[in-house]
Amino acid sequence: MKFSASFSGGKDSTLAIKRMLDQGNDLVALIVSTKKGEDISWTHSIDKKYYEEVANLLACQVLFTESGPDNYEYLFEEALKSSKDLGAQACIFGDIDIQDHLNWNKARCKRVGLECIHPLEYEDRQAILEEFLKTGLEARIVKVNKDLLEEDLVGRILDRDLVENFETNKSIDACGENGEYHTRVEVWSIEKYLKKL
């Protein structure tokens, strides 16, 4: 199957891509929600150059939405259409179980005639984090919700010690599903573990 991926640069969307590639599917495009007039992504605030490097490694296109709050949904659908023009039959997302997010993704795909796939849907947090650590991919924390986590976590690598800390912290979701923290998977590790041969 040819597919596109809504890609934040974080661990969950990267793991979702890895699973699809491991099953023999073909990634044709990364869809990146970027802010209009800025060279950074929504939520993770990662610069566009990062996504271009990842797309180059994965031998696919990168589609930036360049959207504001008023046209975010419309331009995301336009990016989905562009990925369909590249041959995508489905779009995948790294969301786990926030129902509003799952529903939004499904509605966008339905509007443009793409299958919507959530490879991590409803899975156990500990299992997801364990699987990610075993991939060899390296994720660095780039943002935290300062009401829930210490700001000095920014820049830290998501390793086993930190994962165990998150799993025992009952005030947060261990995967950061509610925006407790955001990660960026390092380019070198994508090159090593996901680059197309």
C-alpha positions as CSV (number, residue, x, y, z in Angstrom):
1,M,0.0,0.0,0.0
2,K,1.2,3.5,-0.8
3,F,0.5,5.9,2.1
4,S,1.1,9.4,3.4
5,A,1.8,10.2,7.0
6,S,0.8,13.1,9.2
7,F,4.2,13.7,10.7
8,S,5.0,15.9,13.7
9,G,8.6,14.7,14.0
10,G,7.8,13.1,17.3
11,K,8.2,9.5,18.6
12,D,4.6,8.3,18.0
13,S,4.3,9.5,14.4
14,T,7.7,8.1,13.7
15,L,6.8,4.7,15.2
16,A,3.6,4.7,13.2
17,I,5.7,5.2,10.0
18,K,8.2,2.5,11.1
19,R,5.4,-0.1,11.5
20,M,4.0,0.6,8.1
21,L,7.4,0.4,6.4
22,D,8.2,-2.8,8.3
23,Q,5.0,-4.3,6.8
24,G,6.2,-3.5,3.3
25,N,4.1,-0.4,2.6
26,D,5.5,2.5,0.6
27,L,5.6,6.0,2.1
28,V,5.0,8.6,-0.6
29,A,4.6,11.8,1.5
30,L,5.0,13.4,4.9
31,I,2.3,15.9,5.7
32,V,3.6,18.5,8.1
33,S,1.3,21.1,9.7
34,T,3.3,24.3,9.5
35,K,2.4,27.8,10.6
36,K,1.7,30.4,8.0
37,G,4.5,33.0,7.7
38,E,6.8,30.9,9.9
39,D,9.3,28.2,9.2
40,I,8.1,25.9,12.1
41,S,5.6,23.2,12.7
42,W,2.5,23.5,14.8
43,T,2.7,21.9,18.3
44,H,6.3,20.8,18.1
45,S,7.8,24.1,16.7
46,I,10.4,22.2,14.7
47,D,11.9,24.0,11.7
48,K,11.1,23.0,8.1
49,K,14.6,22.0,7.3
50,Y,14.3,19.0,9.7
51,Y,11.3,17.7,7.8
52,E,13.0,18.2,4.4
53,E,16.0,16.1,5.7
54,V,13.7,13.3,6.9
55,A,11.8,13.3,3.7
56,N,15.0,13.0,1.8
57,L,16.1,10.1,3.9
58,L,12.8,8.3,3.5
59,A,12.7,9.0,-0.3
60,C,9.3,10.7,-0.2
61,Q,7.8,14.1,-0.7
62,V,7.1,16.6,2.1
63,L,3.9,18.6,2.0
64,F,3.8,21.7,4.3
65,T,0.3,23.1,5.1
66,E,1.5,26.7,5.8
67,S,-1.8,27.3,7.6
68,G,-3.3,29.6,10.2
69,P,-6.0,28.8,12.8
70,D,-8.7,29.8,10.4
71,N,-7.7,27.5,7.5
72,Y,-5.9,24.7,9.2
73,E,-8.5,22.1,8.4
74,Y,-8.9,23.1,4.8
75,L,-5.2,23.2,4.0
76,F,-4.7,19.9,5.8
77,E,-7.3,18.4,3.4
78,E,-5.5,20.0,0.5
79,A,-2.3,18.3,1.6
80,L,-4.1,15.0,1.8
81,K,-5.3,15.5,-1.8
82,S,-1.8,16.2,-2.9
83,S,-0.6,13.0,-1.3
84,K,-3.4,11.2,-3.1
85,D,-2.2,12.6,-6.3
86,L,1.2,11.1,-5.5
87,G,-0.4,7.7,-5.2
88,A,-1.3,7.5,-1.5
89,Q,-4.2,5.2,-0.7
90,A,-4.2,6.0,3.0
91,C,-2.9,8.5,5.5
92,I,-1.5,7.4,8.9
93,F,-1.5,9.2,12.2
94,G,0.4,8.7,15.4
95,D,-2.6,9.5,17.7
96,I,-3.4,6.9,20.3
97,D,-6.8,7.4,21.9
98,I,-8.0,11.0,22.2
99,Q,-11.3,10.4,20.5
100,D,-11.7,14.0,19.2
101,H,-8.3,13.6,17.4
102,L,-9.1,10.2,16.0
103,N,-12.5,11.5,14.7
104,W,-10.9,14.6,13.2
105,N,-8.3,12.5,11.3
106,K,-11.0,10.2,10.0
107,A,-13.2,13.0,8.9
108,R,-10.4,14.7,6.9
109,C,-9.5,11.5,5.2
110,K,-13.1,10.6,4.4
111,R,-13.5,14.0,2.8
112,V,-10.7,13.4,0.3
113,G,-11.3,9.6,-0.2
114,L,-8.3,8.2,1.7
115,E,-8.3,5.4,4.2
116,C,-7.4,6.6,7.7
117,I,-5.0,4.4,9.7
118,H,-4.0,4.8,13.3
119,P,-1.3,2.2,13.8
120,L,-1.1,2.9,17.6
121,E,-4.8,3.2,18.2
122,Y,-5.9,2.3,21.7
123,E,-2.6,0.6,22.6
124,D,-1.0,0.4,26.0
125,R,1.3,3.3,26.8
126,Q,4.0,1.1,28.4
127,A,4.0,-1.2,25.3
128,I,4.3,1.8,22.9
129,L,7.2,3.3,24.8
130,E,9.0,-0.1,25.2
131,E,8.6,-0.7,21.5
132,F,10.0,2.7,20.7
133,L,13.0,2.3,22.9
134,K,13.8,-1.1,21.2
135,T,13.8,0.5,17.7
136,G,17.0,2.3,18.4
137,L,15.4,5.6,17.3
138,E,16.4,8.5,19.5
139,A,13.8,11.1,20.6
140,R,14.7,14.3,22.2
141,I,12.2,16.4,24.3
142,V,11.7,19.7,22.5
143,K,8.7,21.1,24.5
144,V,7.0,20.5,27.8
145,N,3.8,21.7,29.5
146,K,5.4,23.7,32.3
147,D,2.3,23.2,34.5
148,L,3.0,19.5,34.6
149,L,6.7,18.9,33.9
150,E,10.0,20.7,34.7
151,E,11.3,22.9,31.9
152,D,14.8,21.5,32.3
153,L,13.5,18.3,30.6
154,V,13.8,20.1,27.3
155,G,16.8,18.8,25.5
156,R,16.7,15.4,27.3
157,I,16.8,12.2,25.4
158,L,13.9,9.9,26.0
159,D,15.7,7.0,27.6
160,R,14.6,4.2,29.8
161,D,15.1,6.2,33.0
162,L,12.9,9.0,31.8
163,V,10.3,6.7,30.5
164,E,10.1,5.0,33.9
165,N,9.8,8.4,35.5
166,F,6.9,9.3,33.2
167,E,5.1,6.0,33.8
168,T,5.2,6.5,37.6
169,N,4.0,10.1,37.3
170,K,0.2,9.8,37.8
171,S,-0.4,13.4,36.7
172,I,0.7,12.9,33.1
173,D,0.1,10.5,30.2
174,A,3.4,8.6,29.8
175,C,3.3,9.1,26.0
176,G,2.5,12.8,26.3
177,E,-0.8,12.2,24.5
178,N,-2.3,15.3,26.1
179,G,0.6,17.6,25.2
180,E,2.5,17.0,28.4
181,Y,5.7,16.9,26.3
182,H,6.7,16.8,22.7
183,T,9.7,15.0,21.1
184,R,11.8,15.2,17.9
185,V,13.2,12.0,16.6
186,E,16.9,12.7,15.7
187,V,17.7,12.7,12.0
188,W,20.8,10.5,12.5
189,S,18.7,7.7,14.1
190,I,16.1,7.9,11.3
191,E,18.9,7.5,8.8
192,K,20.3,4.5,10.7
193,Y,17.0,2.7,11.4
194,L,14.5,3.8,8.8
195,K,16.4,5.0,5.7
196,K,15.2,3.3,2.5
197,L,17.9,1.0,1.1
